[in-house]
Amino acid sequence: MGKDYSRLSALPDDILLNILDRLGVLDAARTSILSRRWTQLAAKLSRLIINAQDFLPEGVSNVNVSDDEMFRVNAAAAEATKSILTRRNPGEHTIRVLSTAFYLRDDVPVSIGQAVGRAVETHLVETAQFSVMTGKVGTDDVDDDELVIYGREFMRFFEACPNAFGGLTSLDIENLRFGESDISNILITCKRLKHLRLLNCDSGDPSTLQVEHSHLSELSIVNCLLEQVKLNWLPQLTQMTFDGWINYQDPLVLGHVPLLETVSLTNIGYSFHNLVKLSEFLCGTSIRDLKLGFKSEKVWVQPELPTKSLASVFRQLRFVNLVDLPEGYDLTWTMFILEAAPLLKELYITVWDHACIMETDEEVRKENLYSENRGVEWDSAAPDFQHHNLVTLIIFGYKSEDCMVSYLRRVMASAVNLKDVFLYGKLLCNHCQDEKPSRFPWTKRQKISLKKRVTAGIESFAIIRSCSTLRADHLAKIVHPQCWLDISRTTLLSQQPVV
């Protein structure tokens, strides 16, 4: 141990700092007991990431944390933030990342905010982040009174820490009810803001959120009770997530968003909702990466014939991810995306009746007008239509049923340069009860039969693969940082290669 310590201490400061930055703040702080040199090194870290949840006892998570634990870890996070920041010499070393995550309780947020505000004033801070938690998991756990209380607490925190918010580059907030002009005031104060995430935030009655900001590049609006979102002027916006809108008549209005290229749209389609035309919904954009989420309910997208407006929206499209399509319905409607997006390279499809997110009570479904017909019909693709750029097709929840076999044949016949087809079994969620595996060809004879059914009469060089594990590159593309589905809690049925 002594020799190892001596050898480590002999390294130059810049190498040791690089090692400490990779350890994380808590572990790096513990090294300060080794010697005066290590104490000085801990005060020079460039990445300061302090999360109250890191102070939770082993086995306790944000799901089951008690109020007492919440207060305790919050106080620990505040003390750590102040201690680490006060030991730094002003202006001596750049703070590349200053990230704090804490619960909205008592005066702790103000204490953390004032410490961050002083750091922003006295140090060069490249990235400053607040993640404000309420300790509630899921929007159903928060009632209206709590939304109002959390909203007032947050605004008290905001008004007490103008310097911190003036230097913020990232803000993640949840379960807040704002006053009419509160969000506008936050955006005006947070002049450096680049990333904004709103989860279950509203203004009481359905209202319109108007967003203008010169630096905002990523915007996420998830399960917010908003009648309409107007992105009036966002010249730097490149990524947008819009999950859960209540109005199907122009819920999103895109103004000046010239750089927008990554869009994620997720919603539940009810029986009374009109289908959304993407040529109108995304009018004026030219996106490269598109995710559409359906939460295992009615398909809310209207398949469209190729038009100039649709071609304009899809002309740069390279990647499409269709998430949680309902099981048992024809997928050929997705061919309109291929027709309208000649440069599309990758198509990901997840077919899943995910019990965790579906409403399964029949009475509730009737009362809330859930649609019993969750599919959509479209069959206008020309028989001789060819797509020359699609190289990868990936299907999660593949079943050797006629509708899927037919769809796979159609894509393989049209995509003349298709190289790889990956077929995964059904995603299994650890929280779903009594979930049954999907039927899939297990025996060698079944695999040969499936290959013959798919490729009969089709000239295609594509290789059909059935994967036993989820490839890292596939996982990276189906999971979004703000995705409502935590894929880390799911498993895949083990499969064997078809070919």
N, C-alpha and C positions, 0 to 999 in steps of 0.2 A: 504494500500500500504506500509506504514512504517513498520507495523508488518511483512508483507511478506518479505520485503527487509532485515529486521533484522534477520529473521529466515534463509533466504538464505545465508546471510553473515556469519552466525554461522557455516556453514558447513566447513569441512576441505578442504585444498587447492586442494588435489588430486581429490576430488569429484567435486569441482567447475570447475577444469580444464577439467574433463570428460564432464561436461555439456557444457562448452564453445566450446570444440572441435566439439560437435554435432551441434552447432548453425551455424558454418561457420565463416569465417574470418571477413566479414563485420559486422555481428551482434555482434560477440565477441568483435570487436574493439570498438563498441559503448558503451560497458559496462565500458570502461576505464574512462569515465567521472564520474562514480559513486564515486570513491575514489582512493587513492593511491594504496590500496591493489588490486583493480580490474585492475588498470593500470599495475601492476606487473604481475598479472595473465595473462593478454592478451599477454604479452611478453614471456610467457612460453608454448604457445599452441604447440601441437605436430603435428597438421594437418593444414597446410597452403595451402589453395586452393583459388587461386586468378584468376578470369576469367573476362576479359574485358567486356564480355557480361552482367555480373551482374551489371554493371554501366549504362546500357542502360535505358532510360526512360520507364515507363510502357507502354505497347502496341507496343513497337519497338523491332523487333527481328532481327536476323542475315540476314533474308530474305529481309528486307526493310530498313536496316540501311544506312544512308547517309554518304558521305565522312567526313562531318563535325562532325557527331556523332562518327564516327569511330576514328577520331583523338582525340576527347574529352575523350572517354572512355578508349582509349589506354593510354593516359597520366595519367588518374586516376588509372589505373591498375599499371602503372610503379611507381607512387608515393606511392601507397599502398604497393607494394612489398618492396620498399626501406625503407619505414617507419617501417614496421613490422619487417624486418630483422635487421635493425640497432639498434633496441631497445633490442635485445636479447644479453645476456651475452655469450661470446664465450665458447663453450664446456660445458655449464651448463646443458642444457636440450636437449635431442635428438629430432630432427625433423623427425618424422616418414614419413610424406608426405609433400613434397614441390612441388606444382603443379601450373604452371602459363599458362594461355591461353591468347593470345594477337594477334593483327593484325600486319601484316608485313608492317609497315608504318614508314617512317622517321627513327629517331634514337631511337625510343622507344624500339624495341627489344634489341638493344645493351645495353641500360640503364638497362633493366630487366635482361639481361644475365649477366652483370657485377655484379649486386647485388646478383644474384643466385650464381655466381662463388665465390664471397667472402664468402657466407654462406657455400658453399661446402668445402672451405678451412678451415674455423674456427669453424664449427659445425659438429656434427655427423648427417649426413643426410642419412636416410635409402632409401628413394625413392624420386627421383627428376624427374619432368616431364615438358616437353615443348609441348604445343599444338599451332602451328603457323598457324593462319588463314589469308586468303586473302580477306575475305568479299565477295567472289563469291560463289553462290549457284548453283551447277550443272556444269558439265564440258562444256556444250554448252555456258556458259556465259563468258568463258575465251578464248581469241584469242592467236595466237602464240606470238605476240609481248608482251602481258602481261605475258605469261609463262616465256619468256626470262627475263623480268624486275624483276619478282618475284624471279626467280632463282638467279639472280645477287645479289638482296637485301638479300636473305637468306644466300648466301655464304659470303657476307660482314659481316653479323651478326655472322655467324659461326667462321670466322677468327678472329673477335674481341673478342670472348668470349671462349677461349680454356679451361679455368678452369671449366666453367659451363657445356660445352659439355663433358668434361672429367668425370664429376660426374653424368651425366644424366643416368637414368634407363629407361626412356620412352620418345619417340619422335614421334609426330604426325604432318605430314606436308602435304601440298596440293598445287596443281597448280604451280608446279615449273619445269623449264627446266634446267637440270644440264649439266655441262661439262662432258667429258668422264670419268674422274677419281674422280669426286666430291663425289659420293655416297661411293666409296671405302675409300676416305679420312675421310668421316664422320664416317664410321664404325670403322676405325682405331683409331680415336680420342675418340669416345664414348666407352671406354673400359668396362664400367659397364652396357651398354645398354641391356635391357631385352625385351622391347617392341618397335617395329617399325611399323608405319603405313604410307604408301605412297599412296596418292590419287591424280590421274591425274598428275603424275610426269613422265618425260621422258628426253631423251637426244637429242631431235630433230628427226632425222631419226630413224626408228625402230632399236633397238640395243639389246645387250645381257647384262643382269644384273647378275653379279656373286656375291654371298653372302658368306662370311666367317666371323664367329664371335664365340667367345668361350662362351658367356653368353646369347646370344639372345634366348628367349624362345617363343616369339609370333611375327609373321611376317604377315603383311597384305599388299597386293599389289592390289589396286583397280583402274580400268580404267587407267592403265599406258600403254603408247604406247611402248611396249617392244616386241621384236621378240622372245626372249627366256629368261627364268629365270633359273639360275643354282644355286641350293643350295649346294654348294661344301662341306662345312664343318660347320655344326651347331650342335654340340654335345648336346646342351641343348634345342633345338627347340621342343616344344610340340604342338603348335597350328599354323596353317597356313591358311590364306585366300587368294585366288587367284581369282580375279573377273575381267573378260574382257581381254582375250588374243587375239592376232591378227593372230597367226600362229597355224594351227592345226597339223603341223608336229613337234612333240617334243617341245611344248611351255614351258614345265616344265621338268627340269632334276634334279632328286633327288640324291644327293651324300650321304654324311655321316650325316644322320638324325635319329639316333637310337631311340630317344624318341618321335618322331612325332606320335601323337595319335588322334588329332582333326584336321580335314581338311574340308574347305569350298571352293567349286568350283562353280563359276557362270559365265555363258557366253550366248551370243546370237548365236544360230546355224543358219547359212545361207545355202542356197540351195547348194552351191558349197563346203561346208565343209564336210570333212570326219568325220564319227562318231568316238568318242574317246573310246578306250578300257581301262577301269579302271585298268585292270591287268597290262597294260603297263604304263599308266599315273602315277600310284602310286606304281610302281614296287620297291621292296625293303623295303616297309613299312608294318606295321601291325597296322592299325588304329582301334580306338574304336568308334569314333564319326564322322559321315560323313554327310555333307550337300551338295546337288547338286541343283543349281539354274538355271532356264531355261528362266526367264524373259518373260514367256507366248509365247515363240517362239518354233522353232523346237527342238525336243529332240535330244541333241547332244551326248548322251551316247549310245554306242553299247552294246546291251544285249549279254552276253557271256555264252557259255556252261561251266559248271563247269570244270575247269582245275587246275593243281597244282599251277600255278602262281596266278590265281584269288583266289583260296582257301587260299594261303599264305597272300595275301593282306587283305582278309576279315576274317581271322581266329579269330581275337579278336573283330570283329565289334559287338557293342551292340546297337547303336542308329543311325538311318538314317532319314534324313529330306529332302524330295523332295519338292522344293519350286517353285511355279508358273509354274506348268505344264499347257500346253494349254488345253482349254476346248474342250470337244467333241471327245476325242481320247481314245482309249483302254489303260488301265493301266496294263494289264497283263504282259507287258514286265518287270515290276518291280519284278516279281517272280524270276528272275535270281539272285536278291540280296538275297532273302530268301534261294535259293538253295546253294549259295556260302558262306552264313554267318550263320552257324548252331547255333551260340550263340546270334544272334540278339534278343533283347528284346522289342524294341519300333520302330514303323514305323510311321512317320508323312508324310502326303501328302497334299499339297495345290494345288488345281486346280483353276486357275484364269486367265482369259483374262483381265489383269490389264491395263486399257486404259492409265494410267499415264506414263507407261514405254514402251508401245508398239508404233510402228510406224504405224499409221492408214492411212496415205496418200498413195493411191494405186500407184501413179506414183513414189513416193520415194521408195516404196517397190520393184517395178519392177526394178528401176534403181540400187538399192543396192542388188538385188538378194536375197530378203527375201524368205524363203520357204513357199509355200502355203500348202504343206503337212507337218504338224508339228508333226505328230505322228511317231511311229516306231513299227514294227511288230516283235513279238517273241512268239512262242507257243511250246516250247520244254520241258516245265516242265512235268515230268512224272505224269500221272493221279493219281498214288498212292503215290506221294511225300508227306512226312510229315516233319513238322518243330516242334521241341519240346520245344523251348525256347521263341518264340514270345508271349508276354502277352498283349501288347497294340497296337491297330491300331487306328490312328486318321486321319480323312479326313476333310479338310476344303474345302468348295465349293461343298459339296455333292449334287447330284441331283438324283432323283429316276428314272434315265434313265437306259435302258437295259445294257449299257456298264459298268456302275458303280455297278449296282446290280450284274451283272455277276462277276465282279472283287471281290466284297465283298464276294460273295459265295465261290469263289476260295480260297481266303485267309483263310476264316473260315474253309473250308474243310481241308486245308493243315496244318494250325497251330492248332494242336490238343490240346494245352494247353492255347489257347487264352482266356483271361479273360474279357477284356473290349474293346468295339468298340465305339468310340466317333465320332458322325457325326455332323459337324457344317455346317451351311448355308454359303452362299457366303460372303467373306470379302468385306466390302464396304469402299471405300476410300473417304474421304471428299473432295479431289481435283478432283475426276473424275466427269465429267458432264454427266447427263442423264443416269446414271448406273441403270440398271433394276435388281430387286431381282431375285434370282434363284427360280425355281419351287421346292417345297419341300412339303412333306405330312403334311398338316395342320390339317385336320380333324381326328377324332378318327378312322373313317373307313379307311382313307388313311394310317394311321400309322399301323393298323392291316394288311392291304394289303401288305405294304412294308415288314413287319416282315415275313409274310408268303412267299413272293417271295424270301427273302434272306435265310431263314432257311429251306425251303422245301427240305426234303431228306438229310439234313446235321445233323450229330450228333455233336453238339457244345454246350459247357456250357458258351460261351461268352455272355455277356450282351450288347445289342445294346442300346446306349444312344444318344439322341439328346439334345444338350446343349443350354440353353437360354443365358448364358454368358460365356465368355472365362475364363476358370480356370487359376489361377495364375501359377500353375506348367506347364500347357501347353504353356502359354505365354512365360515363362522363357526359354523354350526349342526351340521355333520357332524363337526367336529374338536373333540375334548375335550382340555383341557390334559394329561390323563393318558392320552390315547388311545394304544394300542399301534401304531396305524398312522400313520406320518408322511406326511400327505397332501401335504406340500411336495415329496416325492420322486415324486409321481405326475403324470401328464399325462392329458388327456382327448382322445379322438378328436374331431376337428373335425366338427361337424354343421351342418346347415342347418335353418331353421325348417320345421316340418310345416305350420303354418298361418301 
